[in-house]
Amino acid sequence: MTLKRIFSLLASTLFFLSLAVSQSIEEPVLLTEDDFLELIESLSQDIVEAEEVQTEEPVQDELLTEVEAKEINRKPLDIEGVDHALCQRFHNQYLTAHGRQQLVQALIDSAPYRPYIRQKLEEAGLPSVIQYLPIVESNYRIRAVSRSGAIGLWQFMENSMSPFLTKNAWYDERYDPWKSTDAAIAKLKDNYQMFNDWALALAAYNCGAGAMRRILSRNKGKDFWYLAEHNLLSQQSALYVPKLLAIADLVENAEYYGLDDVTKANHLIDGTAIESFDYVTVAGMFSINQIANLTGIDKETVTRLNPALFRNCTPAGAKYQLRLPAGKAEEAEEALKDAGVATDALIYTVSQGDTLWGISRKYGVTVADLCEVNNIKENGILSIGQKVIVPIFK
């Protein structure tokens, strides 16, 4: 209800009260209803003007005022819709101190991976705005795990990773930022071919292509923005595309908005070459420690380049493409070729009373072997239910 309407009702009430009071006064001075309305209208206008004076200007308006003086042009995005009202919510969110800090940190974390992502998007003919989608998904954290079980930079669910990525008892490619990037681009490209609209393709990445098809079958000819405005999508999917576009706009136009910290963080990748790798095929189980010791490549580098290996070793009884720094393949292949390596393994579940020594005796391996492949100390205490890899040497 507006202030004008409130005061109008108040005026009417006072008018009829005055009629009642006048009956008990010998010579009442009675204002007409029009007099009351004129008086109240005057008062309400004064209050509205006072409210307008006291209301703080939005942060982005203050920034735009500075920008206009500099005559900086705002760059358009290659997906439309950034000026839609739904995007404003996220503009405001990321213009707060906390929001800007979060955005800057995500851009810093993106630096090792975004050059690769940008190149792959360009090669596939996809909009460059998609390079900011991992900020929406994971804030560019490759080890991110959601409450629903989505994993990695691009937050693949286990039921949505096929045929793009593989997960087994030894590795989960959702943790691999390079392989998961290729998978996300392939999935988004499939979505676009299905829906012929990037906003719908992106929303389908969030809610699933099947769900999007069902929604569109009930709302033929409607675009993403209609579906979002009319609550025909889940809240998460309805806000997914606006959040992406708001982030992309703020980063791409950080100078326009006067966001110096965002500009600096975004320019960290300027002139950064895409990291080059070599691949070595290993057969049998090597721990990350063994690989580092045998090849002379530091453990942190081996771990960083092979984040899918969540058990810290290559799979037993299978071949695995190990990623190494460029120029190291031939030397590493020679070093790993003659090393004693487990050809098979089993995964043992710890029960009450189990010790490393007892498990080693049971399966004919050394405690050192168990510690090596499980990345635990010899005096480490096992927990009931813990999974221990037992290497088998033949």
Secondary structure, 3 states (H helix, E strand, C coil): CCHHHHHHHHHHHHHHHHHHHHCCCCCCCCCCHHHHHHHHHHHHHHHHHHHHHHCCCCHHHHHHHHHHHHCCCCCCCCCCCCCCHHHHHHHHHHCCHHHHHHHHHHHHHHCCCHHHHHHHHHHHCCCHHHHHHHHHHHCCCCCCECCCCCECCCCECHHHCCCCCCECCCCEHHHCHHHHHHHHHHHHHHHHHHHCCHHHHHHHHHHCHHHHHHHHHHCCCCCHHHHHHCCCCCHHHHHHHHHHHHHHHHHHCCCCCCCHHHHHHHHHHCCCCCCCEEEEEEECECEHHHHHHHHCCCHHHHHHHCCCCCCCECCCCCEEEEEEECCCHHHHHHHHHCCCCECEEEEEECCCCCCHHHHHHHHCCCHHHHHHHHCCCCCCCCCCCCEEEEEECC
